[in-house]
Amino acid sequence: MSERIPILRIGDVLLVSVQSDLEDQTVLNLQEDLADQIVARSAGGVVIDISALEIVDSFVGRMLATMAAISRMLDARTVVVGMRPAVAITLVELGLSLGGVSTALDLEKGLAKLRRPSDAAPR
Amino acid sequence: MSERIPILRIGDVLLVSVQSDLEDQTVLNLQEDLADQIVARSAGGVVIDISALEIVDSFVGRMLATMAAISRMLDARTVVVGMRPAVAITLVELGLSLGGVSTALDLEKGLAKLRRPSDAAPR
């Protein structure tokens, strides 16, 4: 059985820390768990922490875009935090500009962004 | 003769509950009825409740997108409520991200969203 990535909760915000070297099934499980938790907890926001990612490829980039799209569908705003400079460059080069996804430099700033409605990603 | 889906009214908001297993003609009737009612009632908002949908396919996904587009054309904002986690994932996988459509977890939140102008879907 493949591993499951834990989804933490801070108030009405869900927090997911994405590691590298994820298997396909782990990613699918994560997307499913995230969607379930948003609905079950009536979560208003999702913070995806990618500070553990030193590099990204198109698979991981698409995973981020998909998770953000699922969250938006379920009326939760998404902020990606902890993006490294090299990761930002690679995502842009891959053409995965994560349109509609808000970013913040760290978890604290990300949570602050979710508290200010006008500032976060469009729903 | 194919069945017609009822369109309820709450103040100036119209409420449609979409079931699964809709025939093509029923969907066409619904779109026509919805457009007629928006104009006849001067409706400012439309809530599409899809909590009865346990799964969606591309037909249903396109129907939702079409109904939202028709409502927007007639100057009514649309909120899709009651989306199940699995439905959100499927819509994203189908590439039907319902751009410009606002979502809310339940009917109450959907109605609240329509009351706050800045928060609902762009017209």
gemmi code that builds the backbone of each chain (N, CA, C; Angstrom):
import gemmi

chains = {
    "A": [
        ("MET", (0.840, -1.199, 0.000), (0.000, 0.000, 0.000), (0.869, 1.240, 0.000)),
        ("SER", (0.480, 2.206, -0.777), (1.307, 3.404, -0.846), (0.987, 4.329, 0.324)),
        ("GLU", (1.942, 5.184, 0.644), (1.789, 6.061, 1.800), (0.762, 7.159, 1.547)),
        ("ARG", (0.268, 7.715, 2.640), (-0.650, 8.850, 2.542), (0.001, 10.052, 3.198)),
        ("ILE", (-0.134, 11.178, 2.574), (0.420, 12.405, 3.124), (-0.587, 12.999, 4.095)),
        ("PRO", (-0.125, 13.322, 5.323), (-1.067, 13.859, 6.306), (-1.573, 15.254, 5.925)),
        ("ILE", (-2.824, 15.515, 6.264), (-3.404, 16.842, 6.049), (-3.718, 17.423, 7.416)),
        ("LEU", (-3.020, 18.506, 7.775), (-3.209, 19.127, 9.084), (-4.284, 20.194, 8.998)),
        ("ARG", (-4.785, 20.599, 10.161), (-5.830, 21.599, 10.170), (-5.474, 22.727, 11.131)),
        ("ILE", (-5.596, 23.969, 10.669), (-5.385, 25.155, 11.520), (-6.632, 26.004, 11.348)),
        ("GLY", (-7.526, 25.976, 12.338), (-8.798, 26.694, 12.177), (-9.553, 26.109, 10.996)),
        ("ASP", (-9.959, 26.945, 10.080), (-10.678, 26.416, 8.916), (-9.759, 26.304, 7.700)),
        ("VAL", (-8.455, 26.246, 7.992), (-7.482, 26.108, 6.910), (-6.824, 24.735, 6.979)),
        ("LEU", (-6.700, 24.073, 5.838), (-6.005, 22.787, 5.775), (-4.577, 23.020, 5.308)),
        ("LEU", (-3.667, 22.248, 5.875), (-2.255, 22.421, 5.548), (-1.673, 21.100, 5.048)),
        ("VAL", (-1.128, 21.150, 3.860), (-0.517, 19.959, 3.256), (0.939, 20.253, 2.969)),
        ("SER", (1.827, 19.382, 3.438), (3.240, 19.532, 3.106), (3.614, 18.496, 2.055)),
        ("VAL", (4.023, 18.972, 0.908), (4.329, 18.067, -0.193), (5.817, 17.738, -0.194)),
        ("GLN", (6.098, 16.446, -0.214), (7.490, 16.021, -0.323), (7.815, 15.692, -1.781)),
        ("SER", (9.087, 15.470, -2.020), (9.463, 15.070, -3.375), (9.367, 13.550, -3.481)),
        ("ASP", (9.641, 13.039, -4.656), (9.622, 11.596, -4.890), (8.293, 10.949, -4.527)),
        ("LEU", (7.214, 11.586, -4.912), (5.913, 10.997, -4.639), (5.545, 10.001, -5.726)),
        ("GLU", (4.996, 8.885, -5.302), (4.490, 7.932, -6.293), (3.156, 8.423, -6.833)),
        ("ASP", (2.814, 7.952, -8.004), (1.555, 8.362, -8.629), (0.369, 8.113, -7.703)),
        ("GLN", (0.357, 6.925, -7.075), (-0.793, 6.574, -6.240), (-0.888, 7.483, -5.017)),
        ("THR", (0.284, 7.863, -4.485), (0.294, 8.763, -3.323), (-0.323, 10.102, -3.685)),
        ("VAL", (-0.003, 10.577, -4.891), (-0.555, 11.857, -5.343), (-2.065, 11.755, -5.510)),
        ("LEU", (-2.525, 10.645, -6.094), (-3.969, 10.460, -6.268), (-4.672, 10.394, -4.920)),
        ("ASN", (-4.064, 9.659, -3.979), (-4.626, 9.585, -2.624), (-4.718, 10.970, -1.995)),
        ("LEU", (-3.657, 11.759, -2.196), (-3.611, 13.085, -1.580), (-4.726, 13.964, -2.130)),
        ("GLN", (-4.922, 13.910, -3.451), (-5.973, 14.723, -4.061), (-7.346, 14.318, -3.521)),
        ("GLU", (-7.526, 13.017, -3.372), (-8.797, 12.505, -2.856), (-8.993, 12.920, -1.393)),
        ("ASP", (-7.950, 12.737, -0.593), (-8.029, 13.102, 0.829), (-8.304, 14.588, 0.986)),
        ("LEU", (-7.629, 15.388, 0.155), (-7.789, 16.838, 0.258), (-9.233, 17.240, -0.060)),
        ("ALA", (-9.761, 16.686, -1.144), (-11.151, 17.005, -1.524), (-12.108, 16.573, -0.416)),
        ("ASP", (-11.896, 15.366, 0.116), (-12.767, 14.868, 1.194), (-12.728, 15.795, 2.412)),
        ("GLN", (-11.504, 16.191, 2.786), (-11.328, 16.996, 3.992), (-11.909, 18.398, 3.839)),
        ("ILE", (-11.779, 18.971, 2.649), (-12.339, 20.317, 2.430), (-13.839, 20.284, 2.686)),
        ("VAL", (-14.493, 19.254, 2.152), (-15.943, 19.153, 2.317), (-16.301, 18.795, 3.761)),
        ("ALA", (-15.606, 17.804, 4.320), (-15.938, 17.336, 5.666), (-15.729, 18.430, 6.710)),
        ("ARG", (-14.680, 19.235, 6.531), (-14.334, 20.262, 7.519), (-14.860, 21.638, 7.142)),
        ("SER", (-15.547, 21.745, 6.019), (-15.955, 23.069, 5.507), (-14.776, 24.029, 5.477)),
        ("ALA", (-13.670, 23.558, 4.971), (-12.452, 24.374, 4.973), (-12.584, 25.540, 4.002)),
        ("GLY", (-12.148, 26.708, 4.459), (-12.218, 27.883, 3.602), (-10.929, 28.141, 2.859)),
        ("GLY", (-9.864, 27.484, 3.315), (-8.571, 27.722, 2.683), (-7.678, 26.500, 2.738)),
        ("VAL", (-6.735, 26.446, 1.797), (-5.766, 25.357, 1.761), (-4.378, 25.958, 1.570)),
        ("VAL", (-3.457, 25.569, 2.440), (-2.074, 25.991, 2.260), (-1.270, 24.774, 1.825)),
        ("ILE", (-0.620, 24.877, 0.677), (0.229, 23.793, 0.189), (1.673, 24.224, 0.386)),
        ("ASP", (2.335, 23.538, 1.302), (3.719, 23.888, 1.633), (4.664, 23.059, 0.763)),
        ("ILE", (5.463, 23.725, -0.055), (6.373, 22.981, -0.934), (7.833, 23.305, -0.617)),
        ("SER", (8.074, 23.704, 0.641), (9.453, 24.052, 0.992), (10.384, 22.839, 0.949)),
        ("ALA", (9.815, 21.638, 0.995), (10.649, 20.437, 0.917), (11.060, 20.109, -0.514)),
        ("LEU", (10.448, 20.780, -1.472), (10.775, 20.504, -2.871), (11.967, 21.346, -3.307)),
        ("GLU", (13.080, 20.650, -3.624), (14.245, 21.418, -4.085), (14.195, 21.611, -5.592)),
        ("ILE", (13.604, 20.671, -6.269), (13.391, 20.811, -7.708), (11.970, 20.328, -8.016)),
        ("VAL", (11.448, 20.728, -9.135), (10.154, 20.196, -9.572), (10.264, 19.748, -11.021)),
        ("ASP", (9.405, 18.835, -11.374), (9.294, 18.459, -12.781), (7.846, 18.711, -13.191)),
        ("SER", (7.511, 18.355, -14.410), (6.163, 18.679, -14.889), (5.103, 17.885, -14.123)),
        ("PHE", (5.478, 16.684, -13.639), (4.527, 15.877, -12.868), (4.118, 16.601, -11.583)),
        ("VAL", (5.112, 17.077, -10.856), (4.830, 17.782, -9.600), (4.118, 19.111, -9.871)),
        ("GLY", (4.539, 19.777, -10.933), (3.896, 21.046, -11.290), (2.419, 20.852, -11.586)),
        ("ARG", (2.116, 19.808, -12.356), (0.706, 19.537, -12.672), (-0.063, 19.156, -11.422)),
        ("MET", (0.597, 18.414, -10.518), (-0.055, 18.028, -9.265), (-0.474, 19.274, -8.477)),
        ("LEU", (0.423, 20.257, -8.397), (0.098, 21.497, -7.683), (-1.084, 22.202, -8.334)),
        ("ALA", (-1.051, 22.264, -9.669), (-2.127, 22.942, -10.392), (-3.457, 22.215, -10.184)),
        ("THR", (-3.409, 20.877, -10.189), (-4.635, 20.095, -10.007), (-5.194, 20.275, -8.603)),
        ("MET", (-4.307, 20.230, -7.602), (-4.784, 20.388, -6.224), (-5.430, 21.757, -6.039)),
        ("ALA", (-4.825, 22.775, -6.633), (-5.386, 24.122, -6.510), (-6.743, 24.197, -7.200)),
        ("ALA", (-6.867, 23.536, -8.350), (-8.142, 23.571, -9.086), (-9.237, 22.850, -8.309)),
        ("ILE", (-8.899, 21.716, -7.703), (-9.878, 20.973, -6.897), (-10.342, 21.834, -5.721)),
        ("SER", (-9.393, 22.486, -5.062), (-9.748, 23.329, -3.918), (-10.678, 24.446, -4.350)),
        ("ARG", (-10.373, 25.053, -5.494), (-11.191, 26.164, -5.974), (-12.613, 25.688, -6.268)),
        ("MET", (-12.704, 24.502, -6.871), (-14.013, 23.905, -7.157), (-14.840, 23.760, -5.901)),
        ("LEU", (-14.161, 23.492, -4.790), (-14.860, 23.262, -3.533), (-14.854, 24.521, -2.674)),
        ("ASP", (-14.628, 25.656, -3.319), (-14.769, 26.951, -2.670), (-13.738, 27.199, -1.582)),
        ("ALA", (-12.573, 26.577, -1.707), (-11.497, 26.865, -0.763), (-10.389, 27.595, -1.520)),
        ("ARG", (-9.894, 28.671, -0.931), (-8.801, 29.388, -1.589), (-7.482, 28.687, -1.313)),
        ("THR", (-6.572, 28.755, -2.241), (-5.317, 28.026, -2.119), (-4.138, 28.980, -2.136)),
        ("VAL", (-3.221, 28.763, -1.207), (-1.967, 29.508, -1.216), (-0.829, 28.491, -1.194)),
        ("VAL", (0.099, 28.622, -2.119), (1.288, 27.781, -2.133), (2.393, 28.533, -1.417)),
        ("VAL", (2.978, 27.900, -0.399), (4.027, 28.593, 0.358), (5.345, 27.833, 0.314)),
        ("GLY", (6.434, 28.569, 0.564), (7.752, 27.962, 0.682), (8.404, 27.603, -0.639)),
        ("MET", (8.015, 28.292, -1.707), (8.591, 27.961, -3.008), (10.030, 28.458, -3.102)),
        ("ARG", (10.935, 27.551, -3.479), (12.340, 27.949, -3.624), (12.542, 28.680, -4.947)),
        ("PRO", (13.571, 29.498, -5.000), (13.839, 30.250, -6.238), (13.954, 29.341, -7.457)),
        ("ALA", (14.681, 28.230, -7.304), (14.882, 27.342, -8.458), (13.565, 26.716, -8.905)),
        ("VAL", (12.691, 26.452, -7.938), (11.390, 25.864, -8.260), (10.532, 26.864, -9.029)),
        ("ALA", (10.570, 28.119, -8.592), (9.810, 29.159, -9.293), (10.266, 29.250, -10.748)),
        ("ILE", (11.577, 29.236, -10.937), (12.126, 29.339, -12.299), (11.680, 28.154, -13.145)),
        ("THR", (11.776, 26.961, -12.569), (11.404, 25.763, -13.331), (9.917, 25.775, -13.693)),
        ("LEU", (9.072, 26.154, -12.745), (7.622, 26.173, -13.026), (7.316, 27.135, -14.179)),
        ("VAL", (7.964, 28.284, -14.164), (7.745, 29.245, -15.244), (8.244, 28.666, -16.569)),
        ("GLU", (9.418, 28.037, -16.503), (9.980, 27.455, -17.732), (9.110, 26.340, -18.277)),
        ("LEU", (8.459, 25.607, -17.386), (7.559, 24.522, -17.811), (6.234, 25.064, -18.326)),
        ("GLY", (6.045, 26.368, -18.185), (4.772, 26.952, -18.624), (3.675, 26.730, -17.610)),
        ("LEU", (4.038, 26.245, -16.412), (3.046, 26.007, -15.362), (3.045, 27.200, -14.420)),
        ("SER", (2.375, 28.254, -14.817), (2.472, 29.468, -14.012), (1.442, 29.481, -12.886)),
        ("LEU", (0.762, 28.351, -12.680), (-0.193, 28.220, -11.573), (-1.183, 29.382, -11.548)),
        ("GLY", (-1.750, 29.669, -12.685), (-2.716, 30.770, -12.780), (-3.828, 30.608, -11.773)),
        ("GLY", (-4.167, 31.685, -11.122), (-5.241, 31.633, -10.143), (-4.815, 31.102, -8.799)),
        ("VAL", (-3.531, 30.695, -8.698), (-3.050, 30.229, -7.402), (-2.243, 31.345, -6.762)),
        ("SER", (-2.529, 31.600, -5.510), (-1.828, 32.613, -4.770), (-0.576, 31.987, -4.164)),
        ("THR", (0.485, 32.756, -3.987), (1.669, 32.219, -3.316), (2.081, 33.158, -2.193)),
        ("ALA", (2.846, 32.607, -1.260), (3.404, 33.420, -0.184), (4.742, 32.794, 0.175)),
        ("LEU", (5.644, 33.596, 0.724), (6.998, 33.081, 0.944), (7.068, 32.033, 2.045)),
        ("ASP", (6.238, 32.170, 3.082), (6.268, 31.152, 4.128), (4.866, 30.910, 4.692)),
        ("LEU", (4.775, 29.932, 5.579), (3.482, 29.513, 6.115), (2.748, 30.671, 6.795)),
        ("GLU", (3.507, 31.442, 7.592), (2.893, 32.545, 8.326), (2.250, 33.553, 7.367)),
        ("LYS", (3.015, 33.911, 6.335), (2.490, 34.870, 5.352), (1.316, 34.267, 4.581)),
        ("GLY", (1.391, 32.968, 4.354), (0.303, 32.301, 3.635), (-0.989, 32.327, 4.422)),
        ("LEU", (-0.880, 32.042, 5.726), (-2.077, 32.069, 6.579), (-2.642, 33.484, 6.658)),
        ("ALA", (-1.744, 34.466, 6.744), (-2.190, 35.857, 6.803), (-2.945, 36.214, 5.526)),
        ("LYS", (-2.459, 35.697, 4.411), (-3.095, 35.990, 3.132), (-4.514, 35.421, 3.071)),
        ("LEU", (-4.688, 34.237, 3.637), (-6.020, 33.628, 3.631), (-6.986, 34.384, 4.527)),
        ("ARG", (-6.443, 35.094, 5.518), (-7.324, 35.852, 6.413), (-7.825, 37.122, 5.760)),
        ("ARG", (-7.086, 37.612, 4.758), (-7.535, 38.816, 4.040), (-8.210, 38.383, 2.750)),
        ("PRO", (-9.540, 38.384, 2.704), (-10.285, 37.809, 1.597), (-9.889, 38.333, 0.227)),
        ("SER", (-9.698, 39.635, 0.134), (-9.495, 40.221, -1.193), (-8.151, 39.843, -1.768)),
        ("ASP", (-7.259, 39.383, -0.923), (-5.881, 39.229, -1.342), (-5.562, 37.828, -1.863)),
        ("ALA", (-6.387, 36.864, -1.485), (-6.062, 35.483, -1.831), (-6.497, 35.151, -3.249)),
        ("ALA", (-6.230, 33.934, -3.626), (-6.548, 33.505, -4.987), (-8.054, 33.635, -5.256)),
        ("PRO", (-8.406, 33.949, -6.486), (-9.837, 33.999, -6.823), (-10.473, 32.644, -6.614)),
        ("ARG", (-11.714, 32.659, -6.173), (-12.393, 31.398, -5.904), (-12.933, 30.789, -7.168)),
    ],
    "B": [
        ("MET", (-43.415, 12.264, -23.532), (-42.864, 13.586, -23.213), (-41.847, 13.448, -22.083)),
        ("SER", (-40.740, 14.126, -22.216), (-39.720, 13.992, -21.186), (-40.022, 14.899, -19.999)),
        ("GLU", (-39.486, 14.533, -18.859), (-39.780, 15.256, -17.619), (-39.143, 16.648, -17.609)),
        ("ARG", (-39.674, 17.492, -16.762), (-39.100, 18.822, -16.576), (-38.636, 18.945, -15.138)),
        ("ILE", (-37.473, 19.533, -14.966), (-36.935, 19.732, -13.621), (-37.496, 21.028, -13.052)),
        ("PRO", (-38.050, 20.981, -11.832), (-38.642, 22.194, -11.267), (-37.593, 23.253, -10.935)),
        ("ILE", (-37.972, 24.503, -11.115), (-37.104, 25.626, -10.741), (-37.785, 26.373, -9.609)),
        ("LEU", (-37.172, 26.343, -8.431), (-37.763, 26.998, -7.266), (-37.286, 28.448, -7.180)),
        ("ARG", (-37.979, 29.246, -6.368), (-37.600, 30.636, -6.248), (-37.475, 31.012, -4.782)),
        ("ILE", (-36.360, 31.649, -4.410), (-36.151, 32.158, -3.052), (-35.783, 33.621, -3.225)),
        ("GLY", (-36.730, 34.517, -2.935), (-36.484, 35.934, -3.185), (-36.201, 36.141, -4.670)),
        ("ASP", (-35.084, 36.771, -4.992), (-34.790, 36.970, -6.418), (-33.762, 35.958, -6.916)),
        ("VAL", (-33.677, 34.845, -6.168), (-32.744, 33.789, -6.561), (-33.520, 32.565, -7.032)),
        ("LEU", (-33.081, 31.982, -8.126), (-33.701, 30.743, -8.603), (-32.865, 29.561, -8.149)),
        ("LEU", (-33.531, 28.480, -7.815), (-32.842, 27.301, -7.300), (-33.188, 26.084, -8.152)),
        ("VAL", (-32.163, 25.466, -8.690), (-32.350, 24.273, -9.514), (-31.601, 23.119, -8.882)),
        ("SER", (-32.274, 21.989, -8.698), (-31.582, 20.798, -8.200), (-31.399, 19.823, -9.340)),
        ("VAL", (-30.157, 19.551, -9.661), (-29.867, 18.683, -10.790), (-29.722, 17.243, -10.314)),
        ("GLN", (-30.482, 16.354, -10.942), (-30.330, 14.927, -10.636), (-29.409, 14.284, -11.664)),
        ("SER", (-29.049, 13.063, -11.397), (-28.242, 12.346, -12.385), (-29.176, 11.669, -13.375)),
        ("ASP", (-28.589, 11.022, -14.338), (-29.353, 10.284, -15.350), (-30.367, 11.151, -16.078)),
        ("LEU", (-29.943, 12.349, -16.463), (-30.838, 13.226, -17.207), (-30.786, 12.881, -18.689)),
        ("GLU", (-31.959, 12.869, -19.288), (-31.972, 12.688, -20.745), (-31.604, 14.001, -21.417)),
        ("ASP", (-31.156, 13.881, -22.636), (-30.756, 15.077, -23.390), (-31.886, 16.092, -23.444)),
        ("GLN", (-33.110, 15.598, -23.703), (-34.230, 16.526, -23.863), (-34.551, 17.239, -22.545)),
        ("THR", (-34.396, 16.512, -21.432), (-34.647, 17.113, -20.122), (-33.675, 18.260, -19.867)),
        ("VAL", (-32.421, 18.042, -20.250), (-31.404, 19.076, -20.065), (-31.729, 20.300, -20.920)),
        ("LEU", (-32.141, 20.056, -22.159), (-32.493, 21.176, -23.040), (-33.695, 21.941, -22.482)),
        ("ASN", (-34.697, 21.190, -21.992), (-35.859, 21.832, -21.369), (-35.439, 22.694, -20.180)),
        ("LEU", (-34.534, 22.132, -19.382), (-34.102, 22.840, -18.177), (-33.418, 24.154, -18.546)),
        ("GLN", (-32.554, 24.102, -19.540), (-31.840, 25.318, -19.940), (-32.826, 26.372, -20.439)),
        ("GLU", (-33.827, 25.898, -21.173), (-34.830, 26.821, -21.697), (-35.662, 27.418, -20.548)),
        ("ASP", (-36.118, 26.530, -19.650), (-36.922, 26.991, -18.512), (-36.141, 27.987, -17.661)),
        ("LEU", (-34.858, 27.673, -17.445), (-34.030, 28.537, -16.597), (-33.907, 29.926, -17.229)),
        ("ALA", (-33.606, 29.948, -18.513), (-33.477, 31.239, -19.208), (-34.796, 32.011, -19.139)),
        ("ASP", (-35.899, 31.322, -19.391), (-37.214, 31.969, -19.337), (-37.487, 32.558, -17.958)),
        ("GLN", (-37.209, 31.746, -16.923), (-37.517, 32.167, -15.547), (-36.646, 33.336, -15.097)),
        ("ILE", (-35.383, 33.325, -15.522), (-34.492, 34.431, -15.121), (-35.074, 35.751, -15.630)),
        ("VAL", (-35.524, 35.727, -16.874), (-36.072, 36.952, -17.458), (-37.440, 37.277, -16.842)),
        ("ALA", (-38.309, 36.249, -16.732), (-39.672, 36.487, -16.238), (-39.670, 37.000, -14.803)),
        ("ARG", (-38.741, 36.466, -13.987), (-38.720, 36.817, -12.565), (-37.700, 37.904, -12.242)),
        ("SER", (-37.011, 38.400, -13.235), (-35.906, 39.349, -13.000), (-34.947, 38.798, -11.943)),
        ("ALA", (-34.580, 37.544, -12.090), (-33.738, 36.905, -11.084), (-32.313, 37.459, -11.123)),
        ("GLY", (-31.773, 37.722, -9.932), (-30.418, 38.249, -9.861), (-29.381, 37.157, -9.647)),
        ("GLY", (-29.857, 35.980, -9.241), (-28.917, 34.900, -8.971), (-29.527, 33.541, -9.236)),
        ("VAL", (-28.654, 32.587, -9.506), (-29.087, 31.210, -9.738), (-28.221, 30.296, -8.892)),
        ("VAL", (-28.871, 29.427, -8.128), (-28.129, 28.419, -7.368), (-28.407, 27.067, -8.015)),
        ("ILE", (-27.341, 26.392, -8.427), (-27.483, 25.063, -9.009), (-26.997, 24.052, -7.976)),
        ("ASP", (-27.920, 23.276, -7.446), (-27.592, 22.301, -6.403), (-27.270, 20.957, -7.052)),
        ("ILE", (-26.039, 20.481, -6.857), (-25.655, 19.207, -7.480), (-25.327, 18.158, -6.423)),
        ("SER", (-25.913, 18.328, -5.227), (-25.595, 17.363, -4.167), (-26.113, 15.960, -4.486)),
        ("ALA", (-27.069, 15.863, -5.425), (-27.577, 14.538, -5.802), (-26.637, 13.821, -6.773)),
        ("LEU", (-25.666, 14.552, -7.304), (-24.746, 13.926, -8.259), (-23.593, 13.276, -7.515)),
        ("GLU", (-23.513, 11.942, -7.613), (-22.396, 11.272, -6.946), (-21.185, 11.196, -7.865)),
        ("ILE", (-21.458, 11.140, -9.143), (-20.374, 11.192, -10.127), (-20.828, 12.104, -11.271)),
        ("VAL", (-19.884, 12.588, -12.019), (-20.233, 13.357, -13.214), (-19.454, 12.819, -14.396)),
        ("ASP", (-19.999, 13.053, -15.573), (-19.253, 12.763, -16.789), (-19.165, 14.066, -17.571)),
        ("SER", (-18.605, 13.999, -18.763), (-18.389, 15.240, -19.505), (-19.716, 15.863, -19.932)),
        ("PHE", (-20.754, 15.038, -20.131), (-22.067, 15.555, -20.505), (-22.631, 16.459, -19.406)),
        ("VAL", (-22.602, 15.945, -18.181), (-23.121, 16.721, -17.053), (-22.250, 17.951, -16.790)),
        ("GLY", (-20.927, 17.755, -16.918), (-20.015, 18.880, -16.714), (-20.300, 20.005, -17.692)),
        ("ARG", (-20.512, 19.645, -18.962), (-20.800, 20.676, -19.963), (-22.146, 21.337, -19.695)),
        ("MET", (-23.114, 20.527, -19.212), (-24.420, 21.086, -18.883), (-24.290, 22.169, -17.815)),
        ("LEU", (-23.501, 21.902, -16.784), (-23.312, 22.894, -15.720), (-22.684, 24.168, -16.279)),
        ("ALA", (-21.669, 23.971, -17.113), (-20.988, 25.131, -17.690), (-21.941, 25.929, -18.581)),
        ("THR", (-22.793, 25.221, -19.331), (-23.737, 25.906, -20.221), (-24.784, 26.681, -19.429)),
        ("MET", (-25.314, 26.049, -18.374), (-26.320, 26.746, -17.563), (-25.726, 27.996, -16.928)),
        ("ALA", (-24.493, 27.894, -16.465), (-23.848, 29.064, -15.858), (-23.646, 30.160, -16.898)),
        ("ALA", (-23.279, 29.763, -18.109), (-23.043, 30.756, -19.164), (-24.342, 31.457, -19.552)),
        ("ILE", (-25.430, 30.684, -19.633), (-26.733, 31.271, -19.964), (-27.140, 32.278, -18.880)),
        ("SER", (-26.965, 31.880, -17.599), (-27.334, 32.768, -16.496), (-26.533, 34.061, -16.558)),
        ("ARG", (-25.227, 33.903, -16.831), (-24.370, 35.082, -16.867), (-24.805, 36.019, -17.992)),
        ("MET", (-25.160, 35.430, -19.124), (-25.646, 36.203, -20.279), (-26.852, 37.040, -19.900)),
        ("LEU", (-27.664, 36.487, -18.992), (-28.888, 37.176, -18.594), (-28.686, 37.945, -17.292)),
        ("ASP", (-27.422, 38.193, -16.953), (-27.073, 39.047, -15.833), (-27.460, 38.462, -14.477)),
        ("ALA", (-27.503, 37.134, -14.378), (-27.731, 36.496, -13.083), (-26.438, 35.778, -12.686)),
        ("ARG", (-26.022, 35.966, -11.449), (-24.819, 35.286, -10.997), (-25.145, 33.846, -10.627)),
        ("THR", (-24.197, 32.969, -10.819), (-24.454, 31.551, -10.590), (-23.530, 30.999, -9.522)),
        ("VAL", (-24.107, 30.228, -8.614), (-23.309, 29.523, -7.623), (-23.686, 28.051, -7.681)),
        ("VAL", (-22.717, 27.193, -7.826), (-22.947, 25.753, -7.797), (-22.712, 25.277, -6.370)),
        ("VAL", (-23.708, 24.622, -5.773), (-23.552, 24.179, -4.384), (-23.683, 22.657, -4.255)),
        ("GLY", (-23.116, 22.133, -3.176), (-23.273, 20.711, -2.869), (-22.378, 19.790, -3.676)),
        ("MET", (-21.268, 20.333, -4.168), (-20.402, 19.477, -4.980), (-19.678, 18.462, -4.105)),
        ("ARG", (-19.754, 17.205, -4.503), (-19.057, 16.168, -3.740), (-17.576, 16.146, -4.111)),
        ("PRO", (-16.742, 15.664, -3.182), (-15.301, 15.631, -3.453), (-14.958, 14.920, -4.762)),
        ("ALA", (-15.574, 13.770, -4.986), (-15.258, 12.991, -6.193), (-15.665, 13.740, -7.458)),
        ("VAL", (-16.740, 14.512, -7.345), (-17.211, 15.288, -8.494), (-16.217, 16.402, -8.824)),
        ("ALA", (-15.695, 17.050, -7.779), (-14.708, 18.112, -7.996), (-13.486, 17.559, -8.720)),
        ("ILE", (-13.023, 16.394, -8.261), (-11.833, 15.787, -8.869), (-12.103, 15.459, -10.332)),
        ("THR", (-13.266, 14.875, -10.606), (-13.582, 14.498, -11.987), (-13.675, 15.715, -12.890)),
        ("LEU", (-14.325, 16.779, -12.410), (-14.460, 17.980, -13.237), (-13.082, 18.546, -13.585)),
        ("VAL", (-12.186, 18.554, -12.609), (-10.831, 19.056, -12.873), (-10.127, 18.146, -13.869)),
        ("GLU", (-10.268, 16.838, -13.679), (-9.619, 15.896, -14.599), (-10.174, 16.032, -16.013)),
        ("LEU", (-11.466, 16.356, -16.125), (-12.075, 16.531, -17.448), (-11.693, 17.878, -18.064)),
        ("GLY", (-11.007, 18.701, -17.270), (-10.628, 20.014, -17.782), (-11.795, 20.987, -17.763)),
        ("LEU", (-12.887, 20.607, -17.078), (-14.059, 21.481, -16.968), (-13.976, 22.236, -15.657)),
        ("SER", (-13.195, 23.283, -15.627), (-12.979, 23.933, -14.336), (-14.050, 24.968, -14.029)),
        ("LEU", (-15.125, 25.008, -14.837), (-16.245, 25.916, -14.573), (-15.762, 27.340, -14.322)),
        ("GLY", (-14.893, 27.804, -15.193), (-14.349, 29.152, -15.050), (-15.457, 30.183, -14.948)),
        ("GLY", (-15.312, 31.067, -14.005), (-16.312, 32.119, -13.852), (-17.512, 31.669, -13.046)),
        ("VAL", (-17.544, 30.398, -12.660), (-18.650, 29.921, -11.834), (-18.175, 29.861, -10.393)),
        ("SER", (-18.984, 30.401, -9.529), (-18.664, 30.390, -8.127), (-19.190, 29.092, -7.521)),
        ("THR", (-18.550, 28.589, -6.487), (-19.069, 27.403, -5.815), (-19.189, 27.671, -4.318)),
        ("ALA", (-20.019, 26.880, -3.673), (-20.152, 26.954, -2.221), (-20.499, 25.552, -1.740)),
        ("LEU", (-20.138, 25.246, -0.500), (-20.309, 23.870, -0.046), (-21.773, 23.465, 0.116)),
        ("ASP", (-22.614, 24.403, 0.557), (-24.030, 24.041, 0.701), (-24.936, 25.205, 0.308)),
        ("LEU", (-26.214, 24.943, 0.298), (-27.190, 25.934, -0.159), (-27.114, 27.228, 0.641)),
        ("GLU", (-27.001, 27.080, 1.959), (-26.956, 28.259, 2.822), (-25.771, 29.147, 2.467)),
        ("LYS", (-24.597, 28.524, 2.309), (-23.400, 29.300, 1.958), (-23.536, 29.899, 0.562)),
        ("GLY", (-24.206, 29.155, -0.316), (-24.404, 29.653, -1.680), (-25.273, 30.896, -1.702)),
        ("LEU", (-26.354, 30.866, -0.935), (-27.246, 32.027, -0.869), (-26.524, 33.220, -0.242)),
        ("ALA", (-25.715, 32.924, 0.792), (-24.963, 33.998, 1.444), (-24.008, 34.645, 0.441)),
        ("LYS", (-23.434, 33.832, -0.399), (-22.485, 34.335, -1.385), (-23.166, 35.271, -2.381)),
        ("LEU", (-24.375, 34.918, -2.764), (-25.090, 35.764, -3.716), (-25.478, 37.099, -3.084)),
        ("ARG", (-25.576, 37.118, -1.764), (-25.929, 38.374, -1.095), (-24.744, 39.326, -1.008)),
        ("ARG", (-23.527, 38.740, -1.060), (-22.334, 39.595, -1.029), (-21.827, 39.777, -2.456)),
        ("PRO", (-22.101, 40.922, -3.059), (-21.842, 41.120, -4.474), (-20.407, 40.822, -4.897)),
        ("SER", (-19.438, 41.273, -4.098), (-18.056, 41.186, -4.534), (-17.550, 39.752, -4.530)),
        ("ASP", (-18.266, 38.896, -3.836), (-17.734, 37.571, -3.593), (-18.189, 36.541, -4.621)),
        ("ALA", (-19.263, 36.844, -5.321), (-19.820, 35.844, -6.227), (-19.088, 35.848, -7.566)),
        ("ALA", (-19.527, 34.974, -8.410), (-18.859, 34.813, -9.704), (-18.945, 36.115, -10.510)),
        ("PRO", (-17.918, 36.380, -11.286), (-17.981, 37.546, -12.154), (-19.119, 37.402, -13.151)),
        ("ARG", (-19.788, 38.496, -13.432), (-20.914, 38.420, -14.373), (-20.413, 38.359, -15.794)),
    ],
}
model = gemmi.Model(1)
for chain_id, residues in chains.items():
    chain = gemmi.Chain(chain_id)
    for i, (resn, *xyz) in enumerate(residues, 1):
        res = gemmi.Residue()
        res.name, res.seqid = resn, gemmi.SeqId(i, " ")
        for name, pos in zip(("N", "CA", "C"), xyz):
            atom = gemmi.Atom()
            atom.name, atom.element = name, gemmi.Element(name[0])
            atom.pos, atom.b_iso = gemmi.Position(*pos), 0.0
            res.add_atom(atom)
        chain.add_residue(res)
    model.add_chain(chain)
structure = gemmi.Structure()
structure.add_model(model)
structure.setup_entities()
